[in-house]
């Protein structure tokens, strides 16, 4: 058996010869079974594996019997580490990048590495898989046809409220990542900016033992989470699109919306946009 091997249960598998390039490998967001065969092949087979935290990635590798060295790449050493990874690629080595959980480059360092690797002519190879963003989105029942991922909000209240104000009228489901100790403050600001009646959801510890998905309104979620002694875990917050009920819009207002849209869109598209805007 080759040193570049992985195990599923008691069965050992050799990693195939890897094509030269930079591999972006999605890893589980909690449940270690949520990984693809292709991801295991890459993790075992590349020349260099870069990760945010060796302790976290080592748990995954040990679970699948992958014995190898790890290279640290995180926000604090990114500039120096990036040069070494690019040098390895220039030597025709195969390099893989993983985050602590989920898909690389989604709210973690790595964008600059991909940008510079592509400029240098290296092939970028995505290895898709788990994503907290998508797992939360499909679980809540909020609209999925259009969504806006806003990542982490600012830790400063004034800046956070400014960000929310800019997102207030975005015609899509809004998706945020948030830390447990800032969740309540963020929800309170959302109530202030978006109003308490806005549909929303909080997904916590997705794919893990204590997974919870709470779907309600922002106002109800604030009330419920104020009662909790301690909030833990990885959190995704989703906020539904701002809506106006048919009862709240008069026929005259509907006509005006339709006329305004008809001035810049073909008739059929104007009608469709008006219907979406007014929920008629």
C-alpha positions in Angstrom: 0.0 0.0 0.0 1.3 3.4 -1.0 2.1 6.0 1.8 -0.4 8.2 0.1 -3.4 6.3 1.3 -6.7 6.7 3.1 -9.0 4.3 5.0 -12.8 4.0 5.1 -13.5 1.7 8.0 -10.9 -1.2 7.7 -10.5 -0.8 4.0 -7.4 0.9 2.7 -7.3 2.8 -0.6 -4.3 4.3 -2.5 -4.7 7.9 -3.7 -4.4 8.3 -7.5 -1.7 10.4 -9.1 -2.8 14.0 -8.8 -2.9 16.5 -11.6 -0.6 19.5 -10.9 -2.5 22.5 -9.5 -4.1 24.1 -6.4 -6.9 22.1 -5.0 -9.6 23.8 -2.9 -11.1 21.0 -0.8 -14.4 21.3 1.1 -14.3 19.4 4.5 -17.2 18.5 6.9 -18.8 21.2 8.9 -19.3 18.9 11.9 -20.2 15.3 10.9 -17.0 13.7 9.7 -19.0 11.4 7.4 -19.9 14.3 5.3 -16.8 14.1 3.0 -16.4 13.0 -0.6 -14.2 10.2 -1.9 -12.6 12.7 -4.2 -11.7 14.9 -1.2 -10.1 12.0 0.6 -8.1 11.2 -2.5 -6.8 14.8 -2.7 -6.1 15.0 1.1 -4.0 11.9 0.9 -2.4 12.4 -2.5 -1.2 16.0 -2.8 2.4 17.0 -2.1 1.5 19.8 0.2 -1.7 20.2 2.4 -2.3 23.7 3.8 -4.8 24.3 6.6 -5.9 26.9 9.1 -5.4 24.9 12.3 -3.4 21.7 12.3 -5.3 20.4 15.4 -8.6 20.6 13.6 -7.5 19.2 10.3 -5.6 16.4 12.1 -8.9 15.1 13.6 -10.3 14.6 10.1 -7.1 13.1 8.7 -6.8 10.7 11.7 -10.4 9.6 11.2 -9.6 8.4 7.7 -6.1 7.1 8.5 -4.3 9.7 6.4 -0.7 10.1 7.7 1.0 13.3 6.4 2.5 16.6 7.4 0.5 19.8 7.4 1.4 23.3 6.4 -0.2 26.3 8.3 -2.0 28.9 6.3 -4.2 31.4 8.2 -4.9 35.1 8.4 -1.9 35.8 10.7 0.8 34.2 8.5 -0.9 34.5 5.1 1.6 36.7 3.3 4.7 34.7 4.2 2.9 31.3 3.8 1.4 32.3 0.5 4.9 32.8 -1.0 5.9 29.3 0.0 2.7 27.7 -1.4 3.2 29.6 -4.7 6.8 28.5 -4.8 5.7 24.9 -4.4 3.2 25.3 -7.3 6.0 26.8 -9.4 8.0 23.6 -8.7 5.1 21.6 -10.2 4.0 20.3 -6.9 0.4 19.6 -6.1 -1.1 21.8 -3.3 -4.4 21.6 -1.5 -6.1 24.1 0.8 -8.7 23.3 3.4 -10.4 25.5 6.0 -11.3 24.3 9.5 -14.8 23.4 8.3 -16.7 23.7 5.1 -15.7 25.2 1.8 -12.4 27.2 1.6 -12.5 30.9 0.8 -16.0 31.3 2.3 -15.3 33.7 5.2 -11.8 32.5 5.6 -8.3 33.4 4.2 -7.4 32.0 0.8 -8.8 34.4 -1.8 -5.4 36.1 -2.3 -3.7 32.7 -2.7 -6.1 31.7 -5.5 -5.9 35.1 -7.1 -2.1 35.0 -7.3 -1.9 31.3 -8.3 -4.3 31.9 -11.2 -2.3 34.9 -12.3 0.8 32.7 -12.3 -0.9 30.3 -14.6 -1.5 27.5 -12.2 -4.7 25.4 -12.5 -7.3 25.9 -9.7 -9.3 22.7 -9.0 -12.4 22.9 -6.8 -13.3 19.8 -4.7 -16.9 20.7 -3.7 -18.6 19.4 -0.6 -20.0 20.7 2.7 -21.1 24.3 3.2 -22.8 25.7 6.2 -24.2 28.5 4.1 -26.0 26.1 1.7 -27.0 23.6 4.4 -28.7 26.4 6.4 -30.4 27.9 3.3 -32.1 24.6 2.2 -33.2 23.8 5.7 -35.2 26.8 6.7 -38.0 27.0 4.1 -36.9 30.6 3.3 -36.8 31.4 -0.5 -33.7 29.9 -2.2 -34.1 31.2 -5.7 -32.2 34.3 -4.8 -29.9 34.8 -1.7 -27.2 37.2 -0.6 -24.3 36.0 1.5 -23.1 38.8 3.8 -20.5 36.8 5.9 -19.7 38.1 9.3 -21.1 41.5 10.3 -18.9 44.0 12.0 -18.1 43.6 15.7 -18.8 47.4 16.2 -22.4 48.3 16.7 -22.4 51.5 14.6 -20.7 49.8 11.6 -22.9 46.7 12.0 -26.1 48.8 11.8 -24.7 50.7 8.8 -24.1 47.3 7.0 -27.7 46.2 7.8 -29.1 49.4 6.5 -27.3 48.8 3.2 -28.8 45.3 3.1 -32.3 46.2 4.2 -33.9 46.4 0.7 -31.9 43.6 -1.0 -34.5 41.5 -2.8 -33.2 38.2 -1.6 -32.8 35.9 1.5 -29.9 37.3 3.5 -27.4 34.9 5.0 -24.9 35.8 7.8 -22.4 33.9 9.9 -22.3 35.0 13.5 -20.5 34.1 16.7 -22.4 32.9 19.8 -21.4 35.8 22.0 -22.5 38.4 19.4 -25.7 36.7 18.2 -28.2 38.5 20.5 -26.7 42.0 19.7 -26.8 41.2 16.0 -30.4 40.1 16.2 -31.4 43.2 18.1 -29.8 45.4 15.5 -31.7 43.4 12.8 -35.0 44.1 14.5 -34.1 47.8 14.7 -33.2 48.0 11.0 -35.3 45.3 9.4 -38.3 45.4 11.8 -39.5 42.6 14.1 -41.9 41.0 11.6 -39.2 40.0 9.1 -39.1 36.2 8.6 -35.8 34.8 9.9 -34.0 31.7 11.0 -31.1 30.7 13.2 -29.2 27.5 12.4 -26.8 26.3 15.0 -24.4 23.4 15.1 -25.5 22.0 11.7 -24.8 18.3 11.2 -23.6 17.9 14.8 -25.3 16.2 17.8 -27.0 19.3 19.1 -28.1 20.8 15.7 -31.0 23.2 16.0 -32.9 25.2 13.4 -35.3 27.9 14.7 -37.5 29.5 12.1 -39.8 32.4 13.1 -39.6 36.2 12.9 -36.7 38.4 14.1 -38.8 39.7 17.0 -39.7 36.2 18.2 -36.1 35.0 17.8 -34.8 37.9 19.9 -37.3 37.1 22.6 -36.5 33.4 22.6 -32.7 33.8 22.6 -32.8 36.4 25.4 -34.1 33.6 27.6 -31.1 31.3 26.9 -28.4 31.2 29.6 -25.6 30.5 27.2 -25.5 30.3 23.4 -22.9 27.9 21.9 -21.8 26.6 18.5 -21.4 27.6 14.9 -24.3 29.9 13.9 -25.9 30.8 10.6 -28.5 33.6 10.6 -31.0 33.9 7.7 -33.4 36.8 7.1 -36.2 36.6 4.6 -36.8 39.2 1.9 -38.6 42.4 3.0 -42.3 41.8 2.0 -45.5 43.8 1.8 -48.8 42.1 2.1 -51.5 42.6 -0.5 -53.7 44.1 2.2 -51.1 46.8 2.9 -50.9 47.9 -0.7 -53.8 49.8 -2.3 -54.9 49.2 -6.0 -53.7 52.7 -6.7 -50.2 51.9 -5.3 -50.1 48.6 -7.3 -50.9 50.6 -10.5 -48.2 53.1 -9.8 -45.6 50.3 -9.2 -46.6 48.7 -12.5 -46.4 52.0 -14.4 -43.0 52.8 -12.9 -41.6 49.4 -13.9 -43.2 49.5 -17.4 -41.2 52.7 -18.0 -37.9 50.7 -17.9 -38.9 47.1 -18.6 -40.9 45.3 -21.3 -44.5 44.7 -20.4 -44.2 41.0 -19.4 -41.1 41.6 -17.3 -42.7 44.7 -15.6 -45.8 42.6 -14.7 -43.7 39.8 -13.3 -41.5 42.3 -11.2 -44.6 44.1 -10.0 -46.2 40.8 -8.9 -43.1 39.8 -7.0 -42.8 43.2 -5.3 -46.5 43.3 -4.3 -47.0 39.6 -3.7 -50.1 39.8 -6.0 
